[in-house]
Amino acid sequence: MRRVLDASALLSGASFDGELYTTPEAVAEVRRLGSSPQLDAVLATKVRVLSGSRESLEAVDEEARHTGDIERLSPTDRGLLALARDLGATILTDDYSIQNVAARLRVPYERVLERGIREVVQWRYRCTGCGRFFEEPMKECPVCGSRVRTTRARPE
């Protein structure tokens, strides 16, 4: 089984079976957060470091825009999803936005330590002042200038 590991999976200290992959951005994130000699050895011997294709990255971005997770996903998250899509791999993550987009892309995912999502969610954006809803994320309402917050969209 192919598995793509995010930073939380790498830092968890857990042992994973199968072919293991990650991205250069996830490795940099792990090193920035405090890698250990044991983790460095695992990265050097058991984990292949690859990048996802541009086509898959575009598919991830499109789906993340659709779910409203685009602002919640870091470039590292987007790259991990793209790589998992390219490899037909399972992504190991505790990040809810990654899980949400993975489910929409039909990319299997497994949780590492946390419970994981129960359902796929779509997000909308609502002005805290005038109450208007927007489909695209923004910091400030173009109508009244108040702050715009992320809210869960009601099922249609």
C-alpha positions as CSV (number, residue, x, y, z in Angstrom):
1,M,0.0,0.0,0.0
2,R,1.2,3.5,-0.9
3,R,1.0,6.2,1.8
4,V,1.7,9.9,1.7
5,L,2.7,11.3,5.1
6,D,2.1,14.8,6.2
7,A,4.2,16.5,8.9
8,S,1.9,15.3,11.7
9,A,2.3,11.7,10.6
10,L,6.1,12.1,10.3
11,L,6.3,13.8,13.7
12,S,4.0,11.3,15.4
13,G,6.8,8.7,15.8
14,A,4.4,6.0,14.6
15,S,5.7,3.3,12.3
16,F,3.9,2.9,9.0
17,D,3.8,0.0,6.5
18,G,4.0,0.1,2.8
19,E,5.6,2.4,0.3
20,L,6.0,5.8,2.1
21,Y,6.1,9.2,0.4
22,T,6.1,12.8,1.3
23,T,6.9,16.2,-0.3
24,P,10.0,18.4,0.0
25,E,7.7,21.0,1.7
26,A,6.6,18.5,4.3
27,V,10.2,17.6,5.0
28,A,11.1,21.3,5.4
29,E,8.2,21.8,7.8
30,V,9.3,18.8,9.9
31,R,12.8,20.1,10.1
32,R,11.5,23.6,11.0
33,L,9.4,22.1,13.8
34,G,12.2,20.0,15.2
35,S,13.4,16.8,13.6
36,S,15.1,14.1,15.6
37,P,18.0,11.8,14.5
38,Q,15.5,8.9,14.4
39,L,13.2,10.8,12.1
40,D,16.1,11.9,9.9
41,A,17.1,8.3,9.5
42,V,13.5,7.3,8.6
43,L,13.4,10.1,6.0
44,A,16.7,9.0,4.6
45,T,15.9,5.3,4.3
46,K,12.2,4.7,4.2
47,V,10.4,7.7,2.8
48,R,10.7,8.8,-0.8
49,V,10.4,12.6,-1.3
50,L,8.5,13.6,-4.5
51,S,6.3,16.5,-5.7
52,G,2.8,16.3,-7.1
53,S,2.1,17.2,-10.7
54,R,0.8,20.6,-11.8
55,E,-2.4,18.9,-13.1
56,S,-3.1,17.3,-9.7
57,L,-2.3,20.6,-7.9
58,E,-4.8,22.4,-10.1
59,A,-7.4,19.7,-9.3
60,V,-6.7,20.1,-5.6
61,D,-7.1,23.9,-5.8
62,E,-10.3,23.6,-7.8
63,E,-11.9,21.2,-5.3
64,A,-10.6,23.3,-2.3
65,R,-12.2,26.3,-3.8
66,H,-15.4,24.3,-4.2
67,T,-15.4,23.2,-0.5
68,G,-14.2,26.5,0.7
69,D,-11.0,25.0,2.2
70,I,-8.6,26.9,-0.1
71,E,-7.8,29.4,2.6
72,R,-7.2,26.7,5.2
73,L,-4.8,24.6,3.1
74,S,-1.1,25.6,3.1
75,P,1.0,25.1,0.0
76,T,2.4,22.0,1.8
77,D,-1.1,20.6,2.3
78,R,-2.0,21.2,-1.3
79,G,1.3,19.5,-2.5
80,L,0.6,16.4,-0.3
81,L,-2.9,16.1,-1.7
82,A,-1.6,16.4,-5.3
83,L,1.1,13.8,-4.7
84,A,-1.5,11.4,-3.1
85,R,-3.7,11.9,-6.1
86,D,-0.9,11.2,-8.6
87,L,0.3,8.0,-6.8
88,G,-3.2,6.7,-6.0
89,A,-2.0,6.7,-2.4
90,T,-3.7,7.0,0.9
91,I,-2.8,10.3,2.7
92,L,-2.0,10.1,6.4
93,T,-3.1,13.3,8.2
94,D,-4.9,14.7,11.1
95,D,-5.7,17.9,9.3
96,Y,-9.5,18.2,8.8
97,S,-9.2,20.4,5.7
98,I,-6.9,17.9,4.0
99,Q,-9.3,15.1,4.9
100,N,-12.3,17.2,3.6
101,V,-10.7,17.9,0.2
102,A,-9.3,14.3,0.0
103,A,-12.8,12.9,0.4
104,R,-14.1,15.1,-2.4
105,L,-11.1,14.1,-4.7
106,R,-11.8,10.4,-3.8
107,V,-8.2,10.2,-2.3
108,P,-8.3,7.8,0.6
109,Y,-7.1,9.1,3.9
110,E,-6.2,7.7,7.3
111,R,-6.0,9.6,10.6
112,V,-2.8,9.5,12.6
113,L,-3.8,10.5,16.2
114,E,-7.0,12.5,16.0
115,R,-10.5,11.3,15.4
116,G,-10.9,12.5,11.8
117,I,-13.8,14.0,9.9
118,R,-17.3,12.6,10.1
119,E,-18.6,14.2,6.9
120,V,-17.5,16.3,4.0
121,V,-18.1,20.0,4.7
122,Q,-18.6,23.0,2.4
123,W,-17.7,26.5,3.7
124,R,-19.2,29.9,3.0
125,Y,-18.2,33.3,4.2
126,R,-20.4,35.7,6.0
127,C,-20.0,39.3,6.9
128,T,-20.2,40.0,10.7
129,G,-21.7,43.4,10.0
130,C,-24.4,43.2,7.3
131,G,-24.8,39.4,7.3
132,R,-24.2,39.0,3.5
133,F,-22.9,35.6,2.3
134,F,-20.0,35.3,-0.1
135,E,-18.7,32.2,-1.9
136,E,-15.1,33.4,-2.1
137,P,-12.9,34.0,1.0
138,M,-12.1,37.6,1.9
139,K,-11.0,39.5,5.0
140,E,-13.3,42.5,4.7
141,C,-16.9,42.9,3.4
142,P,-16.9,44.9,0.1
143,V,-20.3,46.3,1.1
144,C,-19.9,47.5,4.7
145,G,-16.2,47.0,5.5
146,S,-16.8,44.6,8.4
147,R,-14.8,41.4,9.0
148,V,-15.9,38.3,7.0
149,R,-15.9,35.0,8.9
150,T,-15.9,31.4,7.7
151,T,-19.2,29.6,8.3
152,R,-20.4,26.1,7.5
153,A,-22.8,26.0,4.5
154,R,-26.1,24.4,5.0
155,P,-26.8,21.3,3.0
156,E,-28.8,22.0,-0.1
